[in-house]
Amino acid sequence: MSDPSESKVKYYGIPFVLLFGFWLILSPGFSAQTIFLGGVVSLLVVIYSKDLLFHEDEMPLYRLKHFLNMVHFIGILLVEIVKANIDVAKIVLNPALPISPQFIRVPMMLKNDMNKVIFGNSVTLTPGTLTVDIDKDGFIIHALTDEAAEAMKDSFIETWVVRQEENK
Protein backbone atom coordinates (compact mmCIF):
# COMPACT_ATOMS: atom_id res chain seq x y z
CA MET A 1 0.00 0.00 0.00
CA SER A 2 1.33 3.45 -0.80
CA ASP A 3 2.03 6.09 1.80
CA PRO A 4 -0.67 8.87 1.82
CA SER A 5 1.98 11.57 2.23
CA GLU A 6 3.75 10.25 -0.89
CA SER A 7 0.47 10.52 -2.78
CA LYS A 8 0.02 14.14 -1.67
CA VAL A 9 3.54 14.97 -2.78
CA LYS A 10 2.73 13.63 -6.26
CA TYR A 11 -0.72 15.23 -6.32
CA TYR A 12 0.47 18.70 -5.33
CA GLY A 13 4.20 18.49 -6.04
CA ILE A 14 4.09 17.78 -9.76
CA PRO A 15 1.76 20.69 -10.62
CA PHE A 16 3.77 22.97 -8.31
CA VAL A 17 7.05 22.05 -9.97
CA LEU A 18 5.53 22.50 -13.45
CA LEU A 19 4.02 25.89 -12.59
CA PHE A 20 7.16 27.09 -10.84
CA GLY A 21 9.31 25.95 -13.77
CA PHE A 22 7.01 27.79 -16.18
CA TRP A 23 7.27 30.88 -13.96
CA LEU A 24 11.06 30.71 -14.09
CA ILE A 25 11.05 30.31 -17.87
CA LEU A 26 8.88 33.41 -18.27
CA SER A 27 10.76 35.49 -15.66
CA PRO A 28 13.02 38.19 -17.08
CA GLY A 29 15.60 37.75 -14.33
CA PHE A 30 16.50 35.54 -11.38
CA SER A 31 16.45 37.67 -8.26
CA ALA A 32 15.51 36.33 -4.83
CA GLN A 33 12.28 38.32 -5.03
CA THR A 34 11.30 36.77 -8.40
CA ILE A 35 12.02 33.24 -7.20
CA PHE A 36 10.16 33.77 -3.90
CA LEU A 37 7.16 35.35 -5.62
CA GLY A 38 7.08 32.54 -8.21
CA GLY A 39 7.07 29.94 -5.46
CA VAL A 40 4.29 31.66 -3.54
CA VAL A 41 2.12 32.20 -6.63
CA SER A 42 2.67 28.60 -7.82
CA LEU A 43 1.77 27.25 -4.39
CA LEU A 44 -1.37 29.40 -4.21
CA VAL A 45 -2.50 28.31 -7.67
CA VAL A 46 -2.00 24.63 -6.79
CA ILE A 47 -3.90 25.00 -3.50
CA TYR A 48 -6.69 27.03 -5.09
CA SER A 49 -7.16 24.64 -8.01
CA LYS A 50 -6.84 21.36 -6.06
CA ASP A 51 -10.37 20.33 -7.09
CA LEU A 52 -9.43 20.75 -10.76
CA LEU A 53 -6.32 18.57 -10.63
CA PHE A 54 -6.44 14.99 -11.83
CA HIS A 55 -5.76 12.02 -9.59
CA GLU A 56 -3.15 9.51 -10.72
CA ASP A 57 -5.86 7.00 -11.67
CA GLU A 58 -7.50 9.57 -13.95
CA MET A 59 -4.27 10.90 -15.43
CA PRO A 60 -1.78 8.11 -16.16
CA LEU A 61 0.71 10.63 -17.56
CA TYR A 62 1.64 11.54 -13.98
CA ARG A 63 3.90 8.49 -14.03
CA LEU A 64 7.29 9.07 -15.66
CA LYS A 65 7.05 5.92 -17.79
CA HIS A 66 3.72 7.05 -19.24
CA PHE A 67 4.99 10.59 -19.77
CA LEU A 68 7.99 9.32 -21.76
CA ASN A 69 5.66 7.11 -23.81
CA MET A 70 3.52 10.19 -24.53
CA VAL A 71 6.55 12.15 -25.75
CA HIS A 72 7.35 9.25 -28.11
CA PHE A 73 3.70 9.11 -29.23
CA ILE A 74 3.67 12.85 -30.01
CA GLY A 75 6.70 12.37 -32.27
CA ILE A 76 4.97 9.57 -34.17
CA LEU A 77 1.72 11.57 -34.31
CA LEU A 78 3.52 14.57 -35.82
CA VAL A 79 4.93 12.37 -38.60
CA GLU A 80 1.46 10.94 -39.27
CA ILE A 81 -0.05 14.43 -39.35
CA VAL A 82 2.48 15.52 -41.98
CA LYS A 83 1.76 12.40 -44.08
CA ALA A 84 -2.00 12.98 -43.77
CA ASN A 85 -1.55 16.64 -44.75
CA ILE A 86 0.22 15.56 -47.92
CA ASP A 87 -2.55 13.06 -48.70
CA VAL A 88 -5.28 15.66 -48.18
CA ALA A 89 -3.38 18.20 -50.29
CA LYS A 90 -3.16 15.66 -53.13
CA ILE A 91 -6.91 15.05 -52.88
CA VAL A 92 -7.78 18.75 -52.86
CA LEU A 93 -5.44 19.56 -55.75
CA ASN A 94 -6.76 16.69 -57.88
CA PRO A 95 -9.37 18.08 -60.32
CA ALA A 96 -11.46 14.89 -59.96
CA LEU A 97 -11.65 15.45 -56.17
CA PRO A 98 -11.47 11.73 -55.26
CA ILE A 99 -13.28 11.81 -51.93
CA SER A 100 -15.76 9.43 -50.39
CA PRO A 101 -16.83 11.06 -47.12
CA GLN A 102 -18.25 8.67 -44.58
CA PHE A 103 -18.89 8.11 -40.92
CA ILE A 104 -17.38 5.08 -39.25
CA ARG A 105 -17.71 3.69 -35.76
CA VAL A 106 -14.60 2.60 -33.91
CA PRO A 107 -15.64 0.32 -31.02
CA MET A 108 -14.90 1.57 -27.51
CA MET A 109 -11.74 -0.07 -26.26
CA LEU A 110 -10.86 2.41 -23.50
CA LYS A 111 -12.00 2.80 -19.90
CA ASN A 112 -10.04 5.87 -18.79
CA ASP A 113 -11.65 9.19 -19.74
CA MET A 114 -8.29 10.90 -20.32
CA ASN A 115 -7.26 8.18 -22.77
CA LYS A 116 -10.58 8.64 -24.60
CA VAL A 117 -9.82 12.34 -24.94
CA ILE A 118 -6.26 11.64 -26.15
CA PHE A 119 -7.59 9.21 -28.78
CA GLY A 120 -10.38 11.52 -29.95
CA ASN A 121 -8.12 14.57 -30.18
CA SER A 122 -5.37 12.64 -31.96
CA VAL A 123 -7.85 11.48 -34.60
CA THR A 124 -9.16 15.03 -35.01
CA LEU A 125 -5.63 16.46 -35.34
CA THR A 126 -4.93 14.12 -38.23
CA PRO A 127 -6.15 15.73 -41.49
CA GLY A 128 -8.87 13.77 -43.26
CA THR A 129 -10.44 12.46 -40.04
CA LEU A 130 -12.58 14.06 -37.38
CA THR A 131 -13.95 12.64 -34.13
CA VAL A 132 -17.62 13.62 -34.20
CA ASP A 133 -18.90 11.90 -31.06
CA ILE A 134 -17.82 9.66 -28.22
CA ASP A 135 -20.39 7.45 -26.53
CA LYS A 136 -20.31 4.29 -24.43
CA ASP A 137 -20.26 2.08 -27.53
CA GLY A 138 -17.43 3.79 -29.38
CA PHE A 139 -16.15 6.72 -31.35
CA ILE A 140 -17.98 8.12 -34.36
CA ILE A 141 -15.38 9.37 -36.80
CA HIS A 142 -15.85 11.23 -40.08
CA ALA A 143 -13.33 10.17 -42.72
CA LEU A 144 -12.71 12.00 -45.99
CA THR A 145 -11.73 8.92 -47.98
CA ASP A 146 -12.02 5.14 -47.90
CA GLU A 147 -8.30 4.94 -47.12
CA ALA A 148 -8.68 7.24 -44.12
CA ALA A 149 -11.63 5.16 -42.90
CA GLU A 150 -9.67 1.91 -43.25
CA ALA A 151 -6.70 3.45 -41.45
CA MET A 152 -8.87 4.03 -38.38
CA LYS A 153 -9.24 0.28 -37.84
CA ASP A 154 -6.32 -0.87 -35.68
CA SER A 155 -4.61 2.49 -36.15
CA PHE A 156 -1.35 3.35 -34.42
CA ILE A 157 -3.32 5.83 -32.29
CA GLU A 158 -5.64 3.10 -31.03
CA THR A 159 -2.73 0.72 -30.47
CA TRP A 160 -0.77 3.30 -28.46
CA VAL A 161 -3.70 4.45 -26.31
CA VAL A 162 -4.76 0.87 -25.50
CA ARG A 163 -1.15 0.01 -24.57
CA GLN A 164 -1.00 3.14 -22.40
CA GLU A 165 -4.13 2.04 -20.55
CA GLU A 166 -2.93 -1.53 -20.06
CA ASN A 167 0.42 -0.43 -18.56
CA LYS A 168 -1.05 0.84 -15.29
PyMOL commands that set and color helices and strands:
alter all, ss='L'
color gray80, all
select helices_A, chain A and resi 4-26+32-48+60-62+64-93+113-125+146-151+156-166
alter helices_A, ss='H'
color red, helices_A
select strands_A, chain A and resi 102-107+129-134+138-143
alter strands_A, ss='S'
color yellow, strands_A
deselect
rebuild
show_as cartoon
